[in-house]
Amino acid sequence: MVKARQSKFKQSKFKIEKEGNTPSQRPAPPIKRQRSGQARAFTQVSTQTNPQAIRLPQTVTPSLDSANSDLIYGRQAVLSALEHQRSLNRIWVLSRLRYDPRFHSLLNQAKGLGATIDEVDHRRLSQLTKQANHQGIAAQVAAYEYLDLATLIEQAQGATPKPVILAVDSITDPQNLGSIIRTAEAIGAQGVVVPQRRAAGITSVVAKVAVGALDSLAVARVVNLNQGLEQLKAAGFWIYGLTTSAGQPLHTVRFTEPTVLVIGAEGAGLAVSTQHHCDQMVSIPLQGHTASLNAAVAASMALYEVYRQRWVDTLHLHP
């Protein structure tokens, strides 16, 4: 009986192997998906299809891009705006500077005129000014109001018999324009003329570099610079264009009449059409290997030469 049972076991084992149902040949059980994966997939679909779905809170940073062109910062720039009572919409200031004797009364005066005073921390000011050197204070001012050229001419002629005006041609760098405005006001020029197209306008960067000069120096904006130069000629001004070469050396020119100095962009220089509207081209002699000067540096040197001659003439008249 034992032999019969062993024989029967061998037959059943043979039958299983023949049918291919050995443990090594059996298909593996299907892998179950993880619940967490299903939950993630469900959450993603839900938040996309259902606007009311719960979302994680996000930190929203207010944007001031619309006001960046009217944002000035730095102690001297803001102090000058306060002293000249420029129209200020809002002022951001560090708490320790809010009660500084130089600013306290002026800030209170601006507040009385409608400006909002916000005491903020250093991080907020850095955010507003895009990490610029704000020196603890920034202000949003009304858009800069340019003079028309006729008004600038009238004011310049009323200020002195021999006014000096700077005209800039295709200067797109606001740092250069700010430096030119700062130097022009410091030396004593009566105004600056900028073209409307293909040139930098008065922005927060220009105001920062000018360090308050915009509050006491007039800037006129013209649609066409060449037509503006002709208008200045008709008013009695002599037009001198600065060039890197082929002009009369600056120190040999006598600036005895109302003067307009036309400064071109660094590298490109004055446009040919603009040169045709100048009465005379002048150049700054260079002895080194550098081919040209920065536009703001060239403007400073030309302005100084004009006023140096006038100071010398004044000394001769009053020994």
C-alpha positions in Angstrom: 0.0 0.0 0.0 2.9 2.3 0.7 4.3 1.5 -2.7 1.0 2.4 -4.4 0.8 5.7 -2.5 4.4 6.6 -3.6 3.5 5.7 -7.2 0.5 7.9 -7.1 2.6 10.8 -5.7 5.1 10.4 -8.4 2.4 10.6 -11.1 0.8 13.7 -9.6 4.3 15.4 -9.4 5.0 14.5 -13.0 1.6 16.0 -14.0 2.3 19.3 -12.3 5.7 19.6 -13.9 4.3 18.8 -17.3 1.7 21.5 -17.0 4.4 24.1 -16.1 3.1 25.0 -12.7 6.3 24.7 -10.8 7.1 27.4 -8.3 9.9 28.8 -10.4 7.6 29.2 -13.4 4.6 30.7 -11.7 3.9 34.4 -12.5 4.8 36.9 -9.8 1.8 38.5 -8.0 0.9 42.0 -9.2 2.6 44.9 -7.3 0.0 47.0 -5.6 0.3 50.8 -6.0 1.1 52.8 -3.0 -1.7 54.8 -1.5 0.5 57.9 -1.2 1.1 57.9 -4.9 -2.7 57.7 -5.5 -3.3 60.5 -3.0 -0.7 62.8 -4.8 -2.2 62.1 -8.2 -5.7 62.9 -6.8 -4.6 66.1 -5.2 -3.0 67.4 -8.4 -6.1 66.7 -10.5 -8.3 68.2 -7.8 -6.4 71.5 -7.6 -6.2 71.9 -11.4 -9.9 71.2 -12.0 -11.4 72.8 -8.9 -10.5 76.4 -8.3 -11.8 76.1 -4.7 -9.4 73.3 -3.8 -7.2 73.9 -0.8 -3.7 75.2 -1.7 -0.6 75.8 0.3 -0.2 79.5 1.3 2.4 81.4 -0.8 4.3 84.5 0.2 3.3 87.4 -2.1 5.8 90.2 -2.6 4.2 93.5 -3.6 5.6 94.8 -6.9 6.7 98.3 -7.5 7.6 98.0 -11.1 5.0 100.6 -12.1 6.6 103.1 -9.7 10.3 102.3 -10.2 10.8 105.1 -12.7 9.6 107.6 -10.1 11.5 106.1 -7.1 14.4 108.1 -5.8 16.7 106.9 -3.0 19.8 108.0 -1.1 20.0 110.6 1.6 21.1 113.5 -0.5 18.6 112.9 -3.3 15.6 112.6 -1.0 16.8 115.5 1.2 17.0 117.7 -1.8 13.5 116.7 -2.9 12.2 117.4 0.6 13.9 120.8 0.7 12.5 121.8 -2.7 9.0 120.5 -1.7 8.7 118.2 -4.7 5.5 116.3 -4.9 6.1 113.1 -2.9 3.5 110.3 -2.8 5.2 108.0 -0.3 8.4 107.9 1.7 10.1 104.8 3.2 12.6 105.5 5.9 14.5 103.6 8.6 13.3 104.3 12.1 16.6 105.7 13.3 16.7 108.1 10.3 13.0 109.2 10.8 14.0 111.3 13.8 17.3 112.5 12.5 17.5 116.3 12.9 18.2 116.7 9.1 15.0 114.8 8.2 12.6 115.1 11.0 11.0 118.4 10.3 11.1 118.0 6.6 9.4 114.6 6.8 6.7 116.1 9.0 6.3 118.9 6.4 6.0 116.3 3.6 3.4 114.4 5.7 1.4 117.6 6.1 1.4 118.0 2.3 -0.1 114.5 1.8 2.9 112.2 1.7 2.6 108.8 3.4 5.6 108.1 5.8 6.4 104.4 6.3 9.0 103.4 8.9 10.5 100.1 7.5 13.5 97.9 8.1 16.6 97.7 6.0 15.4 94.6 4.1 12.2 96.3 2.9 14.2 99.2 1.6 16.6 96.9 -0.2 13.7 95.1 -1.8 12.1 98.4 -2.9 15.4 99.7 -4.5 16.4 96.3 -5.9 19.5 96.1 -3.6 20.7 99.5 -4.4 22.6 101.8 -2.0 19.5 103.5 -0.5 21.3 104.8 2.6 18.2 104.3 4.7 15.5 106.3 2.8 13.6 106.2 -0.5 10.7 108.2 -1.9 8.1 107.8 -4.6 7.9 111.1 -6.5 5.5 112.4 -9.1 6.8 112.0 -12.7 9.4 114.5 -13.7 8.0 117.5 -15.5 10.2 118.7 -18.4 10.3 122.2 -19.5 9.6 123.1 -23.1 12.6 124.5 -24.9 11.1 128.0 -25.3 10.7 128.3 -21.5 14.2 127.0 -20.9 15.6 129.6 -23.3 13.6 132.4 -21.6 14.8 131.3 -18.1 18.4 131.0 -19.2 18.5 134.4 -20.8 16.9 135.9 -17.8 19.5 134.4 -15.5 22.7 135.7 -17.2 23.7 137.6 -20.4 25.8 134.6 -21.6 24.0 131.4 -20.6 25.4 128.0 -21.1 23.2 125.0 -22.0 24.1 121.4 -22.6 22.4 119.3 -25.2 22.9 115.5 -25.3 22.7 113.4 -28.4 21.7 109.7 -28.1 23.1 109.2 -24.6 21.2 106.1 -23.4 23.2 105.4 -20.2 21.3 107.0 -17.2 24.6 107.1 -15.2 26.2 109.3 -17.8 23.1 111.6 -18.0 23.0 111.9 -14.2 26.7 112.8 -14.1 26.3 115.4 -16.8 23.3 117.0 -15.0 25.3 117.0 -11.7 28.3 118.7 -13.2 26.3 121.2 -15.2 24.4 122.4 -12.1 27.6 122.4 -10.0 29.6 124.6 -12.4 26.7 126.9 -13.2 25.1 126.0 -16.5 21.5 127.1 -17.0 19.9 123.9 -18.3 20.1 120.6 -20.2 18.3 119.5 -23.4 17.5 115.9 -24.0 15.9 114.3 -27.1 12.7 112.3 -26.6 13.7 109.2 -28.6 16.8 107.0 -28.5 18.1 108.7 -25.3 17.8 108.3 -21.5 15.1 110.3 -19.8 14.9 111.4 -16.2 14.6 108.2 -14.1 15.3 107.2 -10.5 18.9 106.2 -11.5 19.5 109.7 -13.1 18.1 111.4 -10.0 20.3 109.3 -7.7 23.5 110.0 -9.7 22.6 113.7 -10.0 22.4 113.9 -6.2 19.8 116.6 -6.0 20.9 118.7 -9.0 17.5 118.1 -10.7 15.8 120.2 -8.1 17.7 123.4 -9.2 18.6 122.7 -12.9 16.0 122.8 -15.6 15.8 120.0 -18.2 13.9 120.4 -21.5 12.9 117.6 -23.7 12.5 118.0 -27.5 11.0 115.7 -30.1 13.8 116.5 -32.6 17.2 117.6 -31.3 18.3 119.1 -34.6 15.2 121.4 -34.7 15.9 122.3 -31.1 19.4 123.4 -32.0 18.0 125.6 -34.8 15.6 127.1 -32.2 18.6 127.8 -29.9 20.5 129.4 -32.8 17.5 131.7 -33.5 17.6 132.8 -29.9 21.3 133.9 -30.2 23.2 130.8 -29.0 26.3 129.5 -30.6 26.3 125.7 -31.0 29.5 123.8 -30.3 29.7 120.1 -31.0 32.2 117.9 -29.2 34.0 115.4 -31.3 36.9 113.0 -30.7 38.9 114.3 -33.7 38.8 116.8 -36.6 37.6 119.6 -34.4 39.4 122.7 -33.2 41.2 122.1 -29.9 38.9 123.0 -27.0 41.4 125.3 -25.3 41.9 127.4 -28.4 38.2 128.3 -28.8 36.9 131.5 -27.4 33.4 131.1 -25.8 32.3 134.7 -25.7 28.6 134.3 -26.7 25.6 132.4 -25.2 26.8 128.8 -25.6 25.3 125.4 -26.3 27.6 122.4 -25.9 26.4 119.3 -27.7 27.6 116.0 -26.2 27.4 112.7 -28.2 27.2 109.2 -26.9 30.4 107.4 -26.0 31.8 105.5 -28.9 29.3 106.6 -31.6 29.8 110.3 -30.9 27.6 113.0 -32.5 25.3 111.9 -35.3 26.4 113.3 -38.7 23.1 115.1 -39.1 23.6 116.8 -35.6 27.1 117.9 -36.6 25.6 119.7 -39.6 23.5 121.9 -37.2 26.6 122.9 -35.1 28.3 126.2 -35.7 31.7 124.7 -34.8 33.2 121.3 -33.9 35.6 121.2 -31.0 37.7 118.4 -29.7 39.7 117.6 -26.5 43.3 116.7 -27.4 44.3 113.3 -26.1 48.0 112.2 -25.7 47.5 108.6 -24.5 46.5 105.4 -26.2 42.8 105.7 -25.2 40.8 106.7 -28.2 38.0 108.6 -26.5 36.6 109.8 -23.2 33.4 109.0 -21.3 30.6 111.3 -22.3 30.2 112.7 -18.8 33.9 113.3 -18.5 34.1 115.1 -21.9 31.1 117.2 -20.9 32.8 118.1 -17.6 36.0 119.2 -19.3 34.2 121.3 -21.9 32.1 123.0 -19.3 35.1 123.7 -17.1 36.9 125.3 -20.1 33.9 127.6 -20.8 33.7 128.8 -17.3 37.5 129.0 -16.8 37.6 131.5 -19.6 34.8 133.6 -18.1 36.4 133.5 -14.7 39.7 134.8 -16.2 37.8 137.5 -18.0 36.1 138.5 -14.8 39.5 138.7 -13.0 40.8 141.0 -15.8 37.8 143.3 -15.5 38.2 143.5 -11.7 41.9 143.5 -10.8 
